[in-house]
């Protein structure tokens, strides 16, 4: 799935998360491929139906050699996973959304490991 690059309307912190999650309000080209209605696959078999997210934010913390904590804001839905593997993250629609935003998911997954105390 290739998504066109959205316009970033504004950046903000979503205070639903603790600590607050950096997020963006996005404006997708409604006529571009991929941004319209579809099924979006997230970790642990979570699927969302609808258009590309208008409100989106993500943090990925590497907790071990192949263990990650991931927090996602998808519109008004707040999601959090602990202990995901690279494969669980790379095989989701998150890779496509991040690519459209100019962010390489592989780069985020190769960050230095954090201790549990630092990630909390």
N, C-alpha and C positions, 0 to 999 in steps of 0.2 A: 504494500500500500504506500503510495507516494502522496504526500500532502503538500499543498502549496504553502508558502510561508505566510503566516497570518500577520496582521498589523497588531503591534502591542499598543493597546489603547492607554493603559496605565499599569503601574506596578504598585503593589501594596503588601501589607502583612496581614495574613488571615489569623486573627486572634482566637479562632476556635481551637487551634493547636497550642500546646505548651511545650517548648517555646513557640512563639508565633512563626508561621510558615511564610516565607517569601512567595508571592504569587503574582500572577498577571491577569489582566482582562484582555482577551484576544478578540480580534475581529477577523474571521475567516471569510475568504471570497466564497460566497454561496454557490457560485457557478464552477468552482474548481473541483477537480476530482478528489474524492476522499473526505471532504469536509462535510458533505451532506449526511443524511441519515445512514447509519450503519451499526454494526456490532463492534464494540471496543472490548478487547480482551485484556484483563488485568490479572495480577498474580492470584494464585490459589483459586482458579476457576471462576473468578468474578467477571461477569460480562455486563456491559451497559449498552443499551440501545438508544440511539439518537445521533445528533450531529456532533462534530468535534467540540471539545469543551470551550466555553466562553470564559470561564474562570479556571485557571490551571496553575498549580504549584507543585513542586516536588523537592524532597530532600532525600538523599541516599547517604547513609553512613555505613562504612565498611567496618564490621565488627570482628571479622576473622578472615582467613584466607579465601573462603567462599561462603561468607555469611554476612547478610546486609539487613539493615533496618531501613524501610522505605515508608515515607509519608507522602500522601498525594491529596491534593485538592482538585476535584473534578466537578466543576460548577458549584453546587452547594453541598456536595458529598465529600466528607472527610474520611480518608482511609489510611490505615496504618498496619504495617506488617513487620514482624520481627523474625529474623532467621531465614530470610529468603536466600536462595542460591543465585548465582549469575544466570544460569539457564532459566530459572523461573522469571527473572526480570527481563532478560533479552528476548524472550519469546512472547512478550506482551505488546500491546499497542502503545505502551509508553515510549518504546524506541522510535516509533513513527512520529509521535507528537514532538518528542525532543528533537528529532532530526529536522522537522519542519521549523523549529525554533532556532536551528543552528547549533544545537548542543549534541555532542557525541556521547551517547550512553556508555560506550565502552570506556571512554576516558573517565567518566564518573565512577565506574566500577573498579577502576585501577587506582583509586586514591589510597593513601596510607591507611592502615588499620587504626581504629580508635578503640580505646578501652570502654567497657560498659559505663564507667563513671563519666567519661567525657561525653558519651552519646546521650546520657540522661539529662 
